[in-house]
């Protein structure tokens, strides 16, 4: 037999029992050739282009799924940051583009289309400022659209004017979608050091240096890692790191295979594989459970940040070895609402916003899917964004903020979206003010690290 | 180079103008086709040339009972599948079967074979997985 009995059973166990899946195959489509002075022509071009490349996206992914017996949870599309091709449009026209994107997503049968975005780390054009203003309405009027804005980078520093605008946009989005627990905020990410080839929604977009069309893959599998750690028993930390590395290596290989095959079916270039441990609300598919299996009593206990750092690192190392083109975030995600273990830790009072912030310094993204009281002032949200962005630019890593100031709700209540977005307990935010600091506006200069030439 | 739909439209418009009175739908079509001939060939996208075998790996497990192997092999035989390797283990009351099967000569697609196996799986109350060999090769062989 060309494979050992155990090897075959291991693969079956990973795919069938431990929820290993390809989290997303994301087709990146450039919209740079879709600009036009006339908004109706532009809308038609956008719609035609997405259908041209994306028409068979879901069908192809399903075929590959059946062939290899590995489930592909989501099929998605990312697009050029909308502010780039449509820089000349006003708020109303941009909203119309957003609605067109939503319609196209509906037509090709995908759940999310991401890239209603702007990159404003160093400054804003008129169009970019318009896009930021339009976000709350675009998100309120659509179902599938996701938005992200990059407000800082190691090279450019932090654009505090944009941070303040985004804090306002988050508040307005929460209000505009108050009927559905402020769900708009779950589709809005504020980045520092955003990556151009991230396949994971809501923060995905098709970067300006990307080709016409490309297929990126996001793989996950906290369940597989959790079982491997449990099976390893009481080994020391170095050995534990090896266990994680070996497991990730195997699932990255599978992701690489699936990505290439889906790209081949489309006849488009294969971009990157992003191996990120992303939890889902399903039991056992939890980063919190992994941290607990590593030995901390609950997430939030001293040692949690070290454990998370130790989880994040072998994920990257194994990914690098397993794939010729690792990209995106590649690490561990720690969203609260999508992870039952995190939710329980918050409910038990073990996990605070501040501890989550510390954890984001060593994992792959940032404050993710965190519900906060609806009356949190915009200046406080701006302060939260600035803190996260500072961690990002100083450590030369991506950080993000996806907070939900749940309209009309207070600590102790919940927002509940069901599905992949899950439900989140509203967390306490300190009510001491940041307004005099963030209100100064301007820019936080680029750090020392930016001068590497 | 490749032509976008807009390029083609533009070429067609030029052809119609050039042809003037003579422009008939057939003639325009012919002229345009001749003009773009040989230009529009897109270079095929290559994402590495991993050779993929025509083999699949079938794994079945469940409570042991007579006739499991028989029903599996009968279905595979009918579909003209070549069983290249077979190994089986029984642990207490559970059995596990792993087969390496070449389906390149089969009259059925993998999808159809999976449907057949799903039927057997329901009848025999066992679990059957049929996956392309590549996934095992990628995960366990460098």
Interface residues (C-beta under 8 A of the other chain):
Chain A: X1 X2 X3 X4 X5 X7 X8 X9 X10 X11 X12 X15 X16 X63 X66 X67 X68 X69 X70 X250 X251 X253 X254 X256 X257 X260 X263 X264 X267 X268 X269 X270 X324
Chain B: X44 X45 X47 X48 X50 X57 X59 X85 X87 X89 X96 X98 X100 X110 X111 X114 X127 X129 X130 X131 X132 X133 X134 X135 X136 X138 X139 X140
